[in-house]
Amino acid sequence: MVADLFHYGHVNFLRQARSYGDYLLVGIHADETVEGYKRRPILSMEERISSVEGCRYVDEVVPNAPLEITRKWIEMHNIDLIMHGDDVSAEMRDFWYRVPIEMGIYKSVGYTEGISTTELISRIKQADSE
């Protein structure tokens, strides 16, 4: 998860993810990792971690989570289910989550329409120009 400019869409995702188990571990991607496929996060890693840790659905946050999930990473963190929003392309999903898909432990959950970090940035820019 990037969790930049933490908003109710993120909370909704985490609520949905938590409903599939009794312990929710959330991986936060490093700035450099995120910058490789979208823009650099606005909030620092520490700020993003603090925001996610503050969410009542989250039990643990792991910084510098990889995009491509390996069996070693799954086993190291004792993970039973890997989740992502359904807003990722099939190509990226199959690349990043190939191992959990093959293991039968991948699930996507619905993306919250009407809110995104990109939209928030656009609103801020619009408000600033008015």
ABEGO torsion letter per residue (X at the ends): XAGBGBBAAAAAAAAAAAAABABBBBBBBBAAAAAAABBBBABBAAAAAAAAAABAABABBBBGBBABBBAAAAAAAGBABBBBBAABBAAAAAAAAAAAAAAGABBBBBBBBGBBAAAAAAAAAAAAAX
